[in-house]
Every structure is written in C-alpha cells, then in structure tokens.
Amino acid sequence: MIITTIDCVPGKEIKAYQEMMEEARKIAIGRMVEKAEDMGANAIVGMKIGTSSIMQGASEVIAYGTAVLIEK
C-alpha cells in the first residue's frame, strides 16, 4: 500500500496523484497476470480496471478478468 499526502489546488492536475494511480494500475495488472499464470492460463479476457475511494485520501485499484488457456 502506498500512502502519501497530496496538496490539492482546485482546477489543477495533481501530477503526484496521477503518477501514484498509474503505478497502482501497473501493480494491479501485474498481480492479475501472475495469478492467471499460476492457474495455467496464457491469456486474460474481459479485463477491467476499477478504482474506489476506501477512505479520505486513499484509493484502491482493482484489476480483474477471466483467465483462459488458448490453444496454439
């Protein structure tokens, strides 16, 4: 879990927050791929990424999809 304090200026992009969320998406996708590979899958279909606020100043990123085995 990454915890940080980010100052907010109304109407401005929050670069630190955007970078943190991008890193969180990469981590979530990586974990999903690892789990699929552990299950013997070689592809993921129907992938979705969700975010939600879990408390003030903290968000979570969830990546999910269906692990499948595609024949060659």
N, C-alpha and C positions, 0 to 999 in steps of 0.2 A: 504494500500500500504506500502511495506517495502522499505526503501531507505537506502543504505549503500555504503560506499566506500570500494572497494576491490583492494588490490595490486595484480598485475599480474606478475608472473615470467614465461617467455616463457618455454614451455615444462613441466611444473609442474601442478599438480592438484590444483584447487583452492577450498579448503575444505569449506571455508565460503560461497562461491557462490553455491556450491553443496548443502550445508545444507539449504540455503535460498530457492533454487529452489525446494527442496524436501518439505519444509514447504508450499510453494506456491501451489504445486500439491495437497497436502492434503487439503488445504483450498478450492481450486477449486472443487475438488471431493466432499467435504462436502457440498458446496453450491449447486452443481448439485443434490445431493441426497435429500437435503432439498426441492428444487424446485419440484422434482419428487414426493416426499411425499405430498407436498401441492396440487399437481394436482390429488392425489388419486392413484398414481402408487405404485406398490410394487416391481418393478424391472426396470432396465435400460439395454437396449440392444444397441449394436453398439457404445459402448462408445469409445471416442477418447480423447486424451490429446494433445493440441498444445501449442507451445511456439513461441513467436516472440519478436524481439527487437523493443521497441517503441521509444527509443531514446538512445543516448550513455550512457551506464552504467545502463540501465533499461530494464527489460524484463517483459512480461506478460505471464501468464499461463492460458489456457482456457480448460475447461473440458466440453464435450458435448456428448449427446447420446439421444436415444429415450426412453421416459418414457412409460412404459406399465403396464397393470394390468393383472397379470397371475392368472387364476382361480385355486383354490385348488381342 
